[in-house]
């Protein structure tokens, strides 16, 4: 009997666990966990998880899925401790969240949670998150600081983006356009792209890409006169070792702290070292807006289908014409545009364009909750929701911009 017992198969070690108040509230997660792990996973309550993660039995765990909804926010401190404990044990944490506030999600991610997936789980979302987590674990850690060498041999395309009213999605548009341009070439050398956040007071580019705000940016803006190419490159951060980002300063500073000459120098250094320079502008028109407009190849103005956007667009056009500035560089982007089948909405778009005597060239659909989730998670839409309709339209626009640029370069 002892010999028979000795040759009996040992149970396979548990590779993953779900942690929740009641896993039955997340039935889609149960199905996906069975597909990913077979029978080699378990379930823990939030109370039991804390003690289990510190025991030797947890050594075989590769990851845990912490499934929470808005009721669990009352126990946010306990959830934070779980993430910290798992991270200390080299166990990856995936957060599965339903109707959880951005603040709670951001705190969990900052403490070490590797991934966030919204619930109900989109098809294949858990599998993709696990794969990204595994790929990240295989890659060596790299610094966020920019490492690209200055070349000074480029003649980059300058693309500012400005919202003509609050909440028009200009930062979301700028971040995702820059990311799509940086990944436009699947084969061969990718374009060098620099994303500059000139919304000095409330710029959110760093938040939308989960990048730190560094003191080097503030120091550079204080003494732009002595800035050289190397100083500018050192102030940049990289996202996914692909997109180079000049974030807003860590402190709130006056918009007039920098002069038109300062902005002109920053744009010139960026333009000569990158193929594309995407600039996220403040909503306010400032004394250096003219500098950016004159440097721009195309200036995207974000609007919505409402009276405030129409009135602000009209005021901006009058101001630019009054100062004899190149208002013809403006390309109007309508965010949250009516759907293709919304004939009444399309008629309103046409009437708005005619009343303002403009052409609305770019219509961006409403990306829904996935846009907010993407921004709160600190990742571009293509990384979180590749099939999102807004992401697809921004991708098409990036391809159009790149094709036009390549065609112009070849024809020169």
C-alpha positions in Angstrom: 0.0 0.0 0.0 2.8 2.3 0.8 4.3 1.8 -2.7 0.9 2.5 -4.3 0.6 5.6 -2.3 4.1 6.7 -3.3 3.3 6.6 -7.1 0.0 8.4 -6.8 0.0 11.6 -8.8 0.6 14.7 -6.7 -2.1 17.4 -7.3 -0.9 20.1 -9.6 0.1 23.3 -7.7 -2.3 26.2 -7.8 -1.0 28.8 -10.3 -3.6 31.6 -9.7 -6.4 32.7 -7.3 -9.3 34.9 -7.5 -9.8 37.2 -4.5 -13.3 38.8 -4.0 -16.1 39.4 -1.6 -18.1 36.8 -3.5 -16.8 35.3 -6.7 -20.3 34.3 -7.7 -20.8 38.0 -8.5 -18.2 37.6 -11.2 -19.5 34.6 -13.2 -17.7 35.7 -16.4 -14.4 35.7 -14.5 -15.0 32.1 -13.3 -15.4 31.0 -16.9 -12.3 32.8 -18.1 -10.2 31.5 -15.2 -11.2 28.0 -16.1 -10.2 28.6 -19.7 -6.9 30.0 -18.7 -5.9 27.8 -15.7 -8.0 24.7 -16.0 -8.4 23.3 -12.5 -5.2 24.9 -11.2 -6.8 27.9 -9.6 -8.6 28.7 -6.4 -10.8 31.3 -4.8 -10.2 33.3 -1.6 -12.2 35.8 0.3 -10.6 39.2 0.9 -10.2 38.3 4.6 -8.5 35.0 4.0 -6.3 36.2 1.2 -4.1 38.4 3.4 -2.9 35.4 5.5 -2.7 33.0 2.6 -0.4 35.2 0.5 2.2 35.1 3.3 2.2 31.3 3.6 4.5 28.9 1.8 1.5 27.5 -0.1 1.3 30.7 -2.0 4.8 30.2 -3.5 3.4 28.5 -6.6 1.1 31.4 -7.4 1.8 33.3 -10.6 -0.9 35.9 -10.2 -4.1 36.8 -8.4 -7.2 38.3 -9.8 -8.7 40.8 -7.3 -12.3 41.2 -8.4 -14.1 44.2 -6.9 -17.1 46.5 -7.4 -18.2 49.8 -5.9 -19.2 48.2 -2.6 -15.6 47.1 -2.0 -14.3 50.7 -2.0 -15.1 50.8 1.7 -12.3 48.2 2.2 -9.9 50.0 -0.1 -7.1 50.0 2.6 -7.4 46.2 2.9 -7.3 45.8 -0.9 -4.2 48.0 -1.0 -2.5 45.8 1.5 -3.3 42.7 -0.6 -1.6 44.3 -3.6 1.4 45.3 -1.6 1.7 41.8 0.0 1.3 40.1 -3.4 4.0 42.4 -4.9 6.4 41.7 -2.1 5.9 37.9 -2.7 6.6 38.4 -6.5 2.9 37.5 -7.3 1.3 39.6 -10.0 -2.0 41.3 -9.3 -4.7 41.7 -11.9 -7.6 44.0 -10.9 -11.0 43.1 -12.2 -13.2 46.1 -11.5 -16.9 46.9 -12.0 -18.1 50.5 -11.5 -15.1 51.4 -9.3 -13.9 55.0 -9.0 -10.8 56.1 -10.9 -9.2 57.2 -7.7 -9.4 53.7 -6.2 -8.1 52.1 -9.4 -5.2 54.5 -9.7 -4.2 53.8 -6.1 -4.2 50.1 -6.6 -2.2 50.4 -9.8 0.3 52.7 -8.2 0.9 50.2 -5.4 1.9 47.5 -7.9 -1.1 46.0 -9.5 0.1 44.8 -12.9 -3.1 45.1 -14.9 -6.7 46.4 -14.8 -9.6 44.8 -16.7 -13.1 46.2 -16.6 -16.0 44.0 -15.7 -18.1 42.6 -17.5 -15.0 41.2 -19.1 -14.7 41.9 -22.8 -14.1 38.8 -24.9 -10.5 37.7 -24.5 -9.6 40.6 -22.2 -8.4 38.4 -19.3 -6.2 36.3 -21.7 -4.7 39.5 -23.2 -4.0 40.9 -19.8 -2.3 37.8 -18.6 -0.2 37.7 -21.8 0.9 41.3 -21.3 1.7 40.6 -17.7 3.9 37.7 -18.7 5.6 39.6 -21.5 6.4 42.4 -19.1 7.9 40.0 -16.6 10.2 38.6 -19.3 11.5 42.0 -20.3 14.2 43.7 -18.2 13.3 46.8 -16.3 14.1 50.0 -18.1 14.2 53.6 -16.9 11.4 55.9 -17.9 14.0 58.6 -18.7 14.5 59.3 -22.4 17.5 57.5 -23.9 17.2 58.5 -27.5 20.2 60.3 -28.8 19.9 63.8 -30.3 20.4 63.8 -34.1 19.5 67.3 -35.2 18.9 66.0 -38.7 15.1 65.9 -38.8 12.5 68.3 -40.1 9.5 67.2 -38.1 5.8 67.8 -38.6 4.4 70.0 -35.8 0.8 69.1 -34.9 -0.8 71.1 -32.0 -4.1 70.1 -30.5 -6.4 72.6 -28.7 -9.8 72.1 -27.2 -12.1 75.0 -27.9 -14.2 74.2 -24.9 -13.7 72.2 -21.7 -14.1 68.5 -21.9 -13.8 68.2 -25.7 -11.2 65.4 -25.4 -8.2 67.2 -26.8 -5.7 65.5 -24.5 -7.1 62.1 -25.2 -6.9 62.9 -28.9 -3.3 64.2 -28.7 -2.0 61.3 -26.6 -3.6 58.6 -28.8 -2.6 60.4 -32.1 1.0 60.6 -30.9 0.9 56.9 -29.9 -0.6 55.8 -33.3 2.0 57.9 -35.2 4.8 56.3 -33.1 3.6 52.8 -34.1 2.5 53.5 -37.7 5.3 51.4 -39.3 5.0 47.7 -38.5 8.0 46.9 -40.7 11.1 48.9 -40.8 12.1 52.0 -38.8 9.2 53.6 -36.9 8.9 57.4 -36.9 10.4 59.3 -34.0 7.5 61.0 -32.2 7.6 63.6 -29.4 4.5 64.5 -27.4 4.8 67.9 -25.6 2.3 69.0 -22.9 2.1 72.8 -23.0 -0.9 72.9 -20.7 1.4 74.0 -18.0 -1.2 74.2 -15.2 -3.5 71.3 -15.6 -1.8 69.1 -18.3 -2.9 65.5 -18.0 -0.6 63.8 -20.6 1.5 62.4 -17.7 -1.6 61.0 -16.1 -2.9 59.4 -19.3 0.4 57.6 -19.8 1.1 56.9 -16.2 4.4 58.8 -16.3 6.0 60.8 -13.4 6.2 64.6 -13.5 9.9 65.4 -13.1 11.6 68.5 -11.7 13.8 68.6 -14.8 10.9 70.0 -16.8 10.3 72.9 -14.4 14.1 73.7 -14.3 14.3 73.6 -18.1 11.3 76.0 -18.5 12.8 78.4 -16.0 16.0 78.7 -18.0 15.1 78.0 -21.6 17.8 80.5 -22.8 20.6 78.1 -21.8 18.8 75.0 -23.0 20.6 72.9 -25.5 19.6 69.7 -27.3 21.0 67.4 -24.7 19.1 69.2 -21.9 15.9 68.9 -23.8 16.4 65.2 -24.5 17.2 64.5 -20.8 13.9 66.2 -19.8 11.9 63.7 -21.9 10.4 60.5 -20.6 9.6 57.4 -22.7 6.4 55.4 -22.8 6.9 51.8 -23.8 10.3 52.7 -25.1 8.6 54.2 -28.2 6.9 57.5 -27.5 8.9 60.4 -26.1 7.0 62.7 -23.8 7.7 66.2 -22.5 5.3 66.4 -19.5 3.7 69.4 -17.8 5.7 70.5 -14.8 5.1 68.9 -11.4 3.9 72.3 -9.9 1.2 74.6 -11.2 2.8 77.6 -12.9 1.5 80.7 -14.7 1.0 80.3 -18.4 3.0 83.5 -19.0 6.0 82.1 -17.2 7.4 81.2 -20.6 7.7 83.6 -23.5 7.1 83.1 -27.2 10.8 82.8 -27.6 11.0 80.0 -25.1 8.2 78.1 -26.8 9.8 78.6 -30.2 13.1 77.2 -29.0 11.4 74.1 -27.5 9.5 73.4 -30.7 12.6 74.0 -32.9 14.7 71.6 -30.8 11.9 69.0 -30.9 11.3 69.5 -34.6 14.9 68.9 -35.6 15.1 65.6 -33.6 11.7 64.0 -34.3 9.6 63.2 -37.3 6.4 64.3 -35.5 5.9 66.7 -32.7 2.4 66.6 -31.2 1.6 69.5 -28.8 -1.2 69.4 -26.3 -2.2 73.1 -25.9 -4.0 74.8 -23.0 -7.6 75.7 -23.6 -6.7 79.4 -23.1 -5.2 81.5 -25.8 -1.9 82.9 -24.5 0.8 85.1 -25.8 2.7 82.2 -27.2 -0.3 80.6 -29.0 0.8 82.6 -32.1 4.2 81.0 -31.9 2.8 77.5 -31.9 0.3 78.4 -34.7 3.0 79.8 -36.9 5.2 76.7 -36.3 2.3 74.2 -36.9 1.8 72.3 -40.2 -1.7 71.5 -39.1 -3.5 72.8 -36.0 -6.3 70.5 -34.7 -9.2 72.4 -33.0 -11.4 70.1 -30.9 -15.1 70.9 -30.7 -18.4 69.3 -29.8 -21.9 69.6 -31.2 -23.1 72.3 -28.8 -23.5 76.0 -28.5 -20.4 76.7 -26.4 -18.1 75.1 -28.9 -19.8 77.0 -31.8 -19.5 80.3 -29.9 -15.8 79.7 -28.9 -14.9 78.6 -32.5 -16.4 81.9 -33.8 -14.5 84.0 -31.3 -11.2 82.2 -32.1 -11.6 82.7 -35.8 -12.4 86.4 -35.3 -9.3 86.8 -33.1 -7.0 85.1 -35.5 -8.4 87.1 -38.5 -8.1 90.4 -36.5 -4.4 89.7 -35.8 -3.8 88.5 -39.4 -2.7 85.1 -38.2 -2.9 81.9 -40.3 -6.3 80.7 -39.3 -6.4 78.5 -42.4 -4.1 76.1 -40.6 -7.0 75.1 -38.3 -8.5 71.7 -38.9 -11.8 71.2 -37.0 -12.3 67.9 -35.2 -15.8 67.1 -33.9 -15.6 64.8 -30.9 -18.5 62.6 -29.9 -19.9 63.0 -33.4 -23.4 61.6 -34.3 -23.5 58.0 -35.5 -23.7 57.2 -39.1 -27.4 56.4 -38.9 -28.2 59.5 -36.9 -29.6 61.7 -39.7 -30.8 64.4 -37.4 -27.4 64.6 -35.8 -25.6 64.8 -39.2 -28.0 67.6 -40.2 -27.0 69.5 -37.0 -23.3 69.1 -37.9 -23.9 70.5 -41.4 -25.8 73.5 -40.0 -23.1 74.2 -37.4 -20.4 74.1 -40.1 -22.4 76.4 -42.4 -23.2 78.9 -39.7 -19.5 79.2 -38.7 -18.3 79.1 -42.3 -15.9 76.3 -41.6 -15.4 72.7 -42.7 -15.5 70.1 -40.1 -13.0 67.6 -41.6 -12.7 65.0 -38.9 -15.5 63.3 -37.0 -14.6 61.3 -34.0 -17.2 58.9 -32.5 -18.0 58.6 -28.8 -15.6 56.0 -27.3 -17.7 55.5 -24.3 -16.5 54.2 -20.9 -13.5 52.6 -22.4 -11.9 56.0 -23.0 -12.2 56.9 -19.3 -10.9 53.5 -18.3 -7.9 53.9 -20.7 -7.0 57.3 -19.3 -7.4 56.2 -15.7 -5.3 53.1 -16.4 -2.5 55.3 -18.0 -2.5 53.5 -21.3 -3.4 54.4 -24.9 -6.7 53.1 -26.3 -4.9 50.7 -28.6 -3.4 48.9 -25.5 -6.7 48.7 -23.6 -9.5 48.6 -26.2 -8.0 48.2 -29.7 -11.4 47.8 -31.3 -12.9 50.9 -29.8 -14.4 53.1 -32.5 -12.6 56.2 -31.3 -9.3 54.4 -31.4 -10.0 53.2 -35.0 -10.7 56.7 -36.2 -7.6 58.1 -34.6 -5.6 55.3 -36.2 -7.0 56.1 -39.6 -6.2 59.8 -39.1 -2.6 59.0 -38.1 -2.2 56.8 -41.2 -3.5 59.7 -43.3 -1.1 62.2 -41.8 1.8 59.8 -42.2 0.9 59.0 -45.8 0.6 62.7 -46.7 4.0 63.4 -45.0 5.8 60.5 -46.8 4.2 61.5 -50.1 5.4 65.1 -49.7 8.9 64.0 -48.7 9.2 61.8 -51.7 7.9 64.5 -54.0 10.3 67.1 -52.7 
